[in-house]
Amino acid sequence: MTVQKTIPIKNNNNNTNNTSAAGVRTIRLPLHEGTTDPSLFQHQQQQQWAQQHYVKLRPHVNDLLRVLESTYEVSAYTAGTKHYAEEVTMVLCRNLVGSHRDRDDVERLRYQVQLQLQMAQQQQQQQQQHHQQQQIIIIINDTIKNNNTNTMDNTDDIGNNNVAAKNKRTNDQMQQQQVQQKQDDKEKEEGNMDMNDE
């Protein structure tokens, strides 16, 4: 979470510029610390089965914000959810952020974050598709040419194995046909014997 404060700069005529003018200074302050020991000043903001987050303020953040309150405008930016942004802003500097601007800014920022996430997901999908296309390679001829001589890379063995497999299938089919023919002949003989007995 970053809190941005904007201060208008006085020009040479000692006139204060509007905050929308070019002479605006911005200070960005990371106000919460996630890398320090969370046992001190720990505030549980939300506790649900899917999401828990804690905020630990940096030392003297509230004092700094109170001092700068008269000259700076505060905007809060976070990549978190809307609820997270609202809760953290209330802990950090609720008195500095106008309630009429909170929801609009958070919604706009949330939309931008969602848009960036969607773009990142699309790029990731495109990279995965490209990677899959690179993986689907069909080798038609695996002959390796080296020093003007052809060296076969087991292609003869593969071809011979294929021919042997075909021959075996043909032999198996012929044997099955012969067995079937013998059974048919045997049945005919039994049928003829039965007729002769009658």
C-alpha positions as CSV (number, residue, x, y, z in Angstrom):
1,M,0.0,0.0,0.0
2,T,1.3,3.4,-0.9
3,V,-0.1,6.7,0.3
4,Q,0.5,9.5,-2.1
5,K,0.4,13.1,-0.9
6,T,0.4,16.0,-3.4
7,I,1.5,19.5,-2.5
8,P,1.1,22.6,-4.6
9,I,4.3,24.6,-5.2
10,K,4.5,28.4,-5.0
11,N,5.9,30.1,-8.1
12,N,8.0,33.2,-8.3
13,N,5.0,35.5,-7.8
14,N,4.3,33.8,-4.5
15,N,1.0,32.5,-5.9
16,T,0.0,29.0,-5.1
17,N,-0.6,26.8,-8.2
18,N,-3.7,24.6,-8.4
19,T,-3.0,20.9,-7.6
20,S,-4.0,20.0,-11.2
21,A,-1.3,22.4,-12.6
22,A,2.2,21.3,-13.7
23,G,3.8,22.5,-10.4
24,V,2.7,19.6,-8.2
25,R,5.0,17.6,-6.1
26,T,4.2,14.1,-5.1
27,I,5.5,12.1,-2.2
28,R,4.9,8.3,-2.1
29,L,5.2,6.7,1.3
30,P,5.0,3.0,1.9
31,L,3.2,3.2,5.2
32,H,2.8,-0.4,6.2
33,E,5.6,-2.8,6.8
34,G,5.3,-6.5,5.9
35,T,8.8,-7.6,6.6
36,T,9.1,-6.7,10.3
37,D,7.9,-8.7,13.3
38,P,4.0,-8.6,13.2
39,S,3.6,-9.2,16.9
40,L,3.8,-5.4,17.7
41,F,0.9,-3.1,16.7
42,Q,-0.9,-5.8,14.9
43,H,-4.4,-5.0,13.7
44,Q,-6.5,-7.8,12.3
45,Q,-8.6,-6.2,9.6
46,Q,-10.6,-9.1,8.2
47,Q,-10.9,-12.7,9.2
48,Q,-12.8,-15.1,6.9
49,W,-12.2,-18.6,5.8
50,A,-10.6,-17.4,2.5
51,Q,-8.7,-14.3,3.5
52,Q,-6.9,-12.9,6.5
53,H,-4.7,-9.8,6.5
54,Y,-2.8,-7.8,9.1
55,V,-1.4,-4.3,9.1
56,K,1.6,-3.2,11.0
57,L,2.2,0.5,10.8
58,R,5.8,1.8,10.5
59,P,7.0,3.8,13.5
60,H,5.7,7.4,13.7
61,V,3.6,7.1,10.6
62,N,0.5,8.7,12.2
63,D,2.6,11.6,13.5
64,L,4.1,12.2,10.1
65,L,0.6,12.2,8.5
66,R,-0.7,14.6,11.0
67,V,2.1,17.0,10.3
68,L,1.7,16.8,6.6
69,E,-2.1,16.9,6.7
70,S,-2.4,20.7,6.1
71,T,-0.3,20.8,2.9
72,Y,-0.7,17.4,1.2
73,E,-3.6,15.6,-0.5
74,V,-3.7,11.9,0.2
75,S,-4.4,9.1,-2.3
76,A,-4.1,5.4,-1.4
77,Y,-3.0,2.8,-3.9
78,T,-3.0,-0.9,-3.4
79,A,-3.2,-4.1,-5.5
80,G,-5.4,-5.7,-2.9
81,T,-9.2,-6.1,-2.9
82,K,-11.6,-3.2,-2.4
83,H,-12.3,-4.3,1.2
84,Y,-8.6,-4.6,2.0
85,A,-7.9,-1.1,0.5
86,E,-10.7,0.5,2.6
87,E,-9.7,-1.2,5.8
88,V,-6.0,-0.4,5.5
89,T,-6.8,3.2,4.6
90,M,-9.0,3.6,7.7
91,V,-6.2,2.3,9.8
92,L,-3.5,4.4,8.2
93,C,-5.0,7.8,7.6
94,R,-8.8,7.9,7.7
95,N,-8.8,11.5,8.8
96,L,-6.8,12.5,5.8
97,V,-8.7,10.7,3.0
98,G,-12.0,12.2,2.0
99,S,-14.9,9.6,2.2
100,H,-16.4,11.1,-1.0
101,R,-13.3,10.1,-3.0
102,D,-12.6,6.7,-1.4
103,R,-15.0,4.6,-3.3
104,D,-14.4,6.1,-6.7
105,D,-10.7,6.0,-6.5
106,V,-10.7,2.4,-5.1
107,E,-13.1,1.3,-7.9
108,R,-11.0,2.9,-10.6
109,L,-7.8,1.5,-9.2
110,R,-9.3,-1.9,-8.8
111,Y,-10.5,-1.9,-12.4
112,Q,-7.0,-1.0,-13.5
113,V,-5.5,-3.8,-11.5
114,Q,-8.0,-6.2,-12.9
115,L,-7.2,-5.0,-16.4
116,Q,-3.5,-5.5,-15.8
117,L,-4.1,-9.0,-14.3
118,Q,-6.2,-9.9,-17.4
119,M,-3.5,-8.7,-19.7
120,A,-0.9,-10.7,-17.8
121,Q,-3.0,-13.8,-17.9
122,Q,-3.5,-13.4,-21.7
123,Q,0.2,-13.0,-22.2
124,Q,0.8,-16.1,-20.0
125,Q,-1.7,-18.1,-22.1
126,Q,-0.1,-16.9,-25.3
127,Q,3.3,-18.0,-24.0
128,Q,2.0,-21.4,-23.0
129,Q,0.4,-21.9,-26.5
130,H,3.6,-20.8,-28.2
131,H,5.5,-23.2,-25.9
132,Q,3.1,-26.1,-26.7
133,Q,3.4,-25.3,-30.5
134,Q,7.2,-25.6,-30.1
135,Q,6.8,-28.9,-28.3
136,I,4.7,-30.4,-31.1
137,I,7.4,-31.3,-33.6
138,I,7.0,-34.2,-36.1
139,I,10.3,-35.6,-37.4
140,I,9.7,-36.9,-40.9
141,N,13.3,-37.7,-41.8
142,D,15.8,-38.2,-39.1
143,T,18.8,-38.7,-41.4
144,I,21.9,-36.9,-40.1
145,K,24.3,-35.6,-42.7
146,N,27.9,-35.3,-41.6
147,N,31.0,-34.6,-43.7
148,N,29.1,-35.3,-47.0
149,T,28.2,-38.9,-45.8
150,N,24.8,-40.1,-44.8
151,T,24.7,-41.6,-41.4
152,M,21.4,-43.3,-40.6
153,D,20.1,-42.8,-37.1
154,N,18.4,-46.2,-36.5
155,T,16.0,-45.6,-39.4
156,D,16.8,-49.0,-41.0
157,D,16.2,-50.7,-37.7
158,I,12.9,-48.9,-37.3
159,G,11.9,-49.8,-40.9
160,N,12.9,-53.5,-40.4
161,N,10.9,-53.6,-37.2
162,N,7.9,-52.2,-39.0
163,V,8.2,-54.9,-41.7
164,A,8.6,-57.6,-39.2
165,A,5.6,-56.5,-37.3
166,K,3.5,-56.4,-40.5
167,N,4.7,-59.9,-41.4
168,K,3.8,-61.2,-38.0
169,R,0.3,-59.7,-38.2
170,T,-0.2,-61.3,-41.6
171,N,1.0,-64.7,-40.3
172,D,-1.3,-64.4,-37.4
173,Q,-4.3,-63.6,-39.6
174,M,-3.4,-66.5,-41.9
175,Q,-3.2,-68.9,-38.9
176,Q,-6.6,-67.7,-37.6
177,Q,-8.1,-68.2,-41.1
178,Q,-6.7,-71.7,-41.2
179,V,-8.0,-72.6,-37.8
180,Q,-11.4,-71.2,-38.8
181,Q,-11.4,-73.2,-42.0
182,K,-10.5,-76.4,-40.1
183,Q,-13.4,-75.8,-37.7
184,D,-15.8,-75.2,-40.6
185,D,-14.6,-78.4,-42.3
186,K,-15.0,-80.3,-39.1
187,E,-18.6,-79.0,-38.6
188,K,-19.4,-80.0,-42.2
189,E,-18.1,-83.5,-41.7
190,E,-20.1,-83.9,-38.5
191,G,-23.2,-82.6,-40.4
192,N,-22.6,-85.2,-43.1
193,M,-22.1,-88.0,-40.6
194,D,-25.4,-87.1,-38.9
195,M,-27.2,-87.2,-42.3
196,N,-25.7,-90.5,-43.2
197,D,-26.7,-92.0,-39.8
198,E,-30.3,-91.0,-40.5
